[in-house]
């Protein structure tokens, strides 16, 4: 019986077709896998944002105008939300759409190197203010290192927004802190916490340079719509 000989060109074409099918199937599988990862990542971000704001699943569904089951499936990563759906959910939590799309990159990280820390010297009082914490428009906490020459005062700072708090930790020297009508003295190692929604000031009550850390905590900004 004669052996049938298949031309090399035909065999090569068949092999090429088979490889193309495999590549297509692999590509589709990878796309499906990536889509699932993105959906799960976005879902986790939505759930974390909702829980941080202490909003129930039911409340978010009402705010966004969708069913609770849909929100639940999105948070679980079982379905990929449309851009319109994401916009509704973002609106319901008063955050930007980009916040929900940050995905697996996680929460934003702001880094400020030591050489980038803003330093301000008051020409009148000699106060040196070094901002230690990264400068960010959405930050609610600011960490500052202050130093003041002997017997000098910062002058009176106007009242901050209601709910703003300031923490002071004295590192070197002795300072007199005035908050409204109250006046108290702090020395190295002492700390204080006060509501900064009234006029306040700091005076170096010693004969040497005073240094202190200042932590300012503000309430989150409310987005008016």
SEMAR-524556 format. One record per residue (C-alpha): residue number from 1; residue in three letters; x, y, z. Coordinates in steps of 0.1 Angstrom, whole numbers. Layout:
! SEMAR-524556
<num:NUM residuo:Ala xx:X yy:Y zz:Z>
...
END
This chain:
! SEMAR-524556
<num:1 residuo:Unk xx:0 yy:0 zz:0>
<num:2 residuo:Unk xx:14 yy:34 zz:-10>
<num:3 residuo:Unk xx:21 yy:60 zz:16>
<num:4 residuo:Unk xx:4 yy:93 zz:11>
<num:5 residuo:Unk xx:29 yy:121 zz:12>
<num:6 residuo:Unk xx:16 yy:155 zz:25>
<num:7 residuo:Unk xx:34 yy:185 zz:10>
<num:8 residuo:Unk xx:55 yy:204 zz:35>
<num:9 residuo:Unk xx:37 yy:236 zz:26>
<num:10 residuo:Unk xx:4 yy:221 zz:36>
<num:11 residuo:Unk xx:18 yy:208 zz:69>
<num:12 residuo:Unk xx:33 yy:241 zz:77>
<num:13 residuo:Unk xx:0 yy:259 zz:70>
<num:14 residuo:Unk xx:-19 yy:234 zz:92>
<num:15 residuo:Unk xx:6 yy:239 zz:120>
<num:16 residuo:Unk xx:4 yy:277 zz:116>
<num:17 residuo:Unk xx:-34 yy:276 zz:119>
<num:18 residuo:Unk xx:-33 yy:254 zz:150>
<num:19 residuo:Unk xx:-8 yy:278 zz:166>
<num:20 residuo:Unk xx:-30 yy:308 zz:157>
<num:21 residuo:Unk xx:-60 yy:290 zz:174>
<num:22 residuo:Unk xx:-39 yy:283 zz:205>
<num:23 residuo:Unk xx:-27 yy:319 zz:206>
<num:24 residuo:Unk xx:-63 yy:332 zz:202>
<num:25 residuo:Unk xx:-76 yy:310 zz:230>
<num:26 residuo:Unk xx:-47 yy:320 zz:252>
<num:27 residuo:Unk xx:-53 yy:357 zz:245>
<num:28 residuo:Unk xx:-90 yy:353 zz:253>
<num:29 residuo:Unk xx:-82 yy:335 zz:285>
<num:30 residuo:Unk xx:-57 yy:362 zz:295>
<num:31 residuo:Unk xx:-81 yy:389 zz:287>
<num:32 residuo:Unk xx:-108 yy:372 zz:308>
<num:33 residuo:Unk xx:-84 yy:367 zz:337>
<num:34 residuo:Unk xx:-73 yy:404 zz:335>
<num:35 residuo:Unk xx:-109 yy:416 zz:334>
<num:36 residuo:Unk xx:-117 yy:395 zz:365>
<num:37 residuo:Unk xx:-87 yy:409 zz:384>
<num:38 residuo:Unk xx:-97 yy:445 zz:375>
<num:39 residuo:Unk xx:-134 yy:438 zz:385>
<num:40 residuo:Unk xx:-122 yy:423 zz:418>
<num:41 residuo:Unk xx:-98 yy:452 zz:424>
<num:42 residuo:Unk xx:-125 yy:479 zz:417>
<num:43 residuo:Unk xx:-150 yy:459 zz:438>
<num:44 residuo:Unk xx:-126 yy:458 zz:468>
<num:45 residuo:Unk xx:-119 yy:496 zz:465>
<num:46 residuo:Unk xx:-157 yy:503 zz:464>
<num:47 residuo:Unk xx:-163 yy:482 zz:495>
<num:48 residuo:Unk xx:-133 yy:497 zz:514>
<num:49 residuo:Unk xx:-145 yy:532 zz:505>
<num:50 residuo:Unk xx:-180 yy:524 zz:517>
<num:51 residuo:Unk xx:-169 yy:509 zz:549>
<num:52 residuo:Unk xx:-145 yy:538 zz:557>
<num:53 residuo:Unk xx:-175 yy:561 zz:553>
<num:54 residuo:Unk xx:-197 yy:538 zz:574>
<num:55 residuo:Unk xx:-223 yy:535 zz:546>
<num:56 residuo:Unk xx:-244 yy:504 zz:545>
<num:57 residuo:Unk xx:-248 yy:484 zz:513>
<num:58 residuo:Unk xx:-285 yy:494 zz:513>
<num:59 residuo:Unk xx:-278 yy:531 zz:518>
<num:60 residuo:Unk xx:-252 yy:531 zz:489>
<num:61 residuo:Unk xx:-277 yy:513 zz:466>
<num:62 residuo:Unk xx:-303 yy:540 zz:474>
<num:63 residuo:Unk xx:-279 yy:568 zz:469>
<num:64 residuo:Unk xx:-267 yy:554 zz:436>
<num:65 residuo:Unk xx:-302 yy:545 zz:424>
<num:66 residuo:Unk xx:-294 yy:508 zz:418>
<num:67 residuo:Unk xx:-304 yy:476 zz:434>
<num:68 residuo:Unk xx:-285 yy:463 zz:465>
<num:69 residuo:Unk xx:-278 yy:430 zz:447>
<num:70 residuo:Unk xx:-260 yy:448 zz:419>
<num:71 residuo:Unk xx:-238 yy:467 zz:444>
<num:72 residuo:Unk xx:-231 yy:435 zz:462>
<num:73 residuo:Unk xx:-221 yy:417 zz:430>
<num:74 residuo:Unk xx:-198 yy:446 zz:420>
<num:75 residuo:Unk xx:-181 yy:446 zz:454>
<num:76 residuo:Unk xx:-176 yy:409 zz:452>
<num:77 residuo:Unk xx:-159 yy:413 zz:418>
<num:78 residuo:Unk xx:-186 yy:391 zz:402>
<num:79 residuo:Unk xx:-195 yy:417 zz:376>
<num:80 residuo:Unk xx:-177 yy:445 zz:358>
<num:81 residuo:Unk xx:-195 yy:478 zz:363>
<num:82 residuo:Unk xx:-200 yy:502 zz:335>
<num:83 residuo:Unk xx:-185 yy:537 zz:336>
<num:84 residuo:Unk xx:-220 yy:551 zz:343>
<num:85 residuo:Unk xx:-226 yy:527 zz:371>
<num:86 residuo:Unk xx:-192 yy:536 zz:387>
<num:87 residuo:Unk xx:-201 yy:573 zz:384>
<num:88 residuo:Unk xx:-233 yy:567 zz:403>
<num:89 residuo:Unk xx:-215 yy:548 zz:430>
<num:90 residuo:Unk xx:-188 yy:575 zz:432>
<num:91 residuo:Unk xx:-216 yy:602 zz:435>
<num:92 residuo:Unk xx:-232 yy:582 zz:462>
<num:93 residuo:Unk xx:-200 yy:582 zz:483>
<num:94 residuo:Unk xx:-191 yy:618 zz:473>
<num:95 residuo:Unk xx:-157 yy:607 zz:459>
<num:96 residuo:Unk xx:-142 yy:611 zz:424>
<num:97 residuo:Unk xx:-145 yy:584 zz:398>
<num:98 residuo:Unk xx:-107 yy:582 zz:397>
<num:99 residuo:Unk xx:-108 yy:572 zz:434>
<num:100 residuo:Unk xx:-127 yy:541 zz:426>
<num:101 residuo:Unk xx:-106 yy:533 zz:396>
<num:102 residuo:Unk xx:-73 yy:533 zz:414>
<num:103 residuo:Unk xx:-77 yy:496 zz:416>
<num:104 residuo:Unk xx:-49 yy:473 zz:426>
<num:105 residuo:Unk xx:-25 yy:503 zz:429>
<num:106 residuo:Unk xx:-42 yy:508 zz:462>
<num:107 residuo:Unk xx:-47 yy:541 zz:481>
<num:108 residuo:Unk xx:-26 yy:570 zz:469>
<num:109 residuo:Unk xx:8 yy:574 zz:485>
<num:110 residuo:Unk xx:24 yy:608 zz:488>
<num:111 residuo:Unk xx:61 yy:610 zz:494>
<num:112 residuo:Unk xx:81 yy:641 zz:503>
<num:113 residuo:Unk xx:118 yy:638 zz:506>
<num:114 residuo:Unk xx:136 yy:658 zz:533>
<num:115 residuo:Unk xx:151 yy:681 zz:507>
<num:116 residuo:Unk xx:116 yy:688 zz:494>
<num:117 residuo:Unk xx:101 yy:699 zz:527>
<num:118 residuo:Unk xx:90 yy:735 zz:526>
<num:119 residuo:Unk xx:108 yy:758 zz:551>
<num:120 residuo:Unk xx:94 yy:792 zz:559>
<num:121 residuo:Unk xx:112 yy:818 zz:581>
<num:122 residuo:Unk xx:91 yy:847 zz:595>
<num:123 residuo:Unk xx:112 yy:878 zz:589>
<num:124 residuo:Unk xx:96 yy:896 zz:619>
<num:125 residuo:Unk xx:95 yy:869 zz:646>
<num:126 residuo:Unk xx:123 yy:846 zz:635>
<num:127 residuo:Unk xx:99 yy:816 zz:636>
<num:128 residuo:Unk xx:111 yy:788 zz:614>
<num:129 residuo:Unk xx:84 yy:765 zz:601>
<num:130 residuo:Unk xx:94 yy:733 zz:584>
<num:131 residuo:Unk xx:65 yy:712 zz:569>
<num:132 residuo:Unk xx:74 yy:675 zz:576>
<num:133 residuo:Unk xx:43 yy:658 zz:562>
<num:134 residuo:Unk xx:38 yy:655 zz:524>
<num:135 residuo:Unk xx:17 yy:684 zz:510>
<num:136 residuo:Unk xx:-15 yy:671 zz:496>
<num:137 residuo:Unk xx:-49 yy:688 zz:489>
<num:138 residuo:Unk xx:-68 yy:659 zz:504>
<num:139 residuo:Unk xx:-47 yy:656 zz:536>
<num:140 residuo:Unk xx:-65 yy:661 zz:569>
<num:141 residuo:Unk xx:-33 yy:659 zz:590>
<num:142 residuo:Unk xx:-3 yy:683 zz:588>
<num:143 residuo:Unk xx:30 yy:677 zz:607>
<num:144 residuo:Unk xx:52 yy:707 zz:613>
<num:145 residuo:Unk xx:85 yy:714 zz:631>
<num:146 residuo:Unk xx:87 yy:749 zz:646>
<num:147 residuo:Unk xx:115 yy:768 zz:662>
<num:148 residuo:Unk xx:115 yy:802 zz:678>
<num:149 residuo:Unk xx:142 yy:825 zz:691>
<num:150 residuo:Unk xx:143 yy:834 zz:728>
<num:151 residuo:Unk xx:115 yy:857 zz:741>
<num:152 residuo:Unk xx:99 yy:858 zz:707>
<num:153 residuo:Unk xx:62 yy:851 zz:699>
<num:154 residuo:Unk xx:46 yy:837 zz:668>
<num:155 residuo:Unk xx:19 yy:863 zz:669>
<num:156 residuo:Unk xx:-18 yy:855 zz:671>
<num:157 residuo:Unk xx:-30 yy:829 zz:646>
<num:158 residuo:Unk xx:-67 yy:833 zz:635>
<num:159 residuo:Unk xx:-92 yy:806 zz:645>
<num:160 residuo:Unk xx:-92 yy:776 zz:622>
<num:161 residuo:Unk xx:-123 yy:759 zz:609>
<num:162 residuo:Unk xx:-146 yy:744 zz:635>
<num:163 residuo:Unk xx:-134 yy:710 zz:646>
<num:164 residuo:Unk xx:-97 yy:716 zz:639>
<num:165 residuo:Unk xx:-73 yy:703 zz:666>
<num:166 residuo:Unk xx:-37 yy:710 zz:672>
<num:167 residuo:Unk xx:-12 yy:688 zz:691>
<num:168 residuo:Unk xx:20 yy:702 zz:704>
<num:169 residuo:Unk xx:50 yy:683 zz:716>
<num:170 residuo:Unk xx:79 yy:704 zz:730>
<num:171 residuo:Unk xx:114 yy:691 zz:720>
<num:172 residuo:Unk xx:137 yy:719 zz:733>
<num:173 residuo:Unk xx:131 yy:748 zz:756>
<num:174 residuo:Unk xx:100 yy:762 zz:772>
<num:175 residuo:Unk xx:70 yy:778 zz:755>
<num:176 residuo:Unk xx:39 yy:796 zz:766>
<num:177 residuo:Unk xx:8 yy:786 zz:746>
<num:178 residuo:Unk xx:-23 yy:809 zz:745>
<num:179 residuo:Unk xx:-56 yy:795 zz:733>
<num:180 residuo:Unk xx:-85 yy:819 zz:735>
<num:181 residuo:Unk xx:-83 yy:832 zz:771>
<num:182 residuo:Unk xx:-64 yy:802 zz:784>
<num:183 residuo:Unk xx:-26 yy:803 zz:789>
<num:184 residuo:Unk xx:-4 yy:773 zz:798>
<num:185 residuo:Unk xx:33 yy:766 zz:800>
<num:186 residuo:Unk xx:51 yy:736 zz:784>
<num:187 residuo:Unk xx:86 yy:724 zz:787>
<num:188 residuo:Unk xx:107 yy:698 zz:768>
<num:189 residuo:Unk xx:89 yy:665 zz:768>
<num:190 residuo:Unk xx:55 yy:681 zz:776>
<num:191 residuo:Unk xx:26 yy:678 zz:752>
<num:192 residuo:Unk xx:-8 yy:694 zz:747>
<num:193 residuo:Unk xx:-39 yy:690 zz:726>
<num:194 residuo:Unk xx:-64 yy:718 zz:720>
<num:195 residuo:Unk xx:-92 yy:730 zz:698>
<num:196 residuo:Unk xx:-78 yy:754 zz:673>
<num:197 residuo:Unk xx:-111 yy:770 zz:663>
<num:198 residuo:Unk xx:-102 yy:800 zz:684>
<num:199 residuo:Unk xx:-73 yy:825 zz:683>
<num:200 residuo:Unk xx:-41 yy:810 zz:695>
<num:201 residuo:Unk xx:-3 yy:818 zz:697>
<num:202 residuo:Unk xx:30 yy:805 zz:711>
<num:203 residuo:Unk xx:57 yy:824 zz:729>
<num:204 residuo:Unk xx:92 yy:813 zz:737>
<num:205 residuo:Unk xx:93 yy:818 zz:775>
<num:206 residuo:Unk xx:130 yy:807 zz:778>
<num:207 residuo:Unk xx:164 yy:822 zz:772>
<num:208 residuo:Unk xx:173 yy:797 zz:745>
<num:209 residuo:Unk xx:158 yy:786 zz:712>
<num:210 residuo:Unk xx:126 yy:766 zz:716>
<num:211 residuo:Unk xx:116 yy:738 zz:693>
<num:212 residuo:Unk xx:83 yy:719 zz:691>
<num:213 residuo:Unk xx:64 yy:695 zz:668>
<num:214 residuo:Unk xx:30 yy:707 zz:657>
<num:215 residuo:Unk xx:3 yy:683 zz:644>
<num:216 residuo:Unk xx:-27 yy:699 zz:629>
<num:217 residuo:Unk xx:-58 yy:677 zz:624>
<num:218 residuo:Unk xx:-87 yy:691 zz:603>
<num:219 residuo:Unk xx:-120 yy:676 zz:594>
<num:220 residuo:Unk xx:-124 yy:662 zz:559>
<num:221 residuo:Unk xx:-135 yy:688 zz:534>
<num:222 residuo:Unk xx:-172 yy:685 zz:524>
<num:223 residuo:Unk xx:-177 yy:685 zz:487>
<num:224 residuo:Unk xx:-207 yy:708 zz:479>
<num:225 residuo:Unk xx:-228 yy:697 zz:450>
END
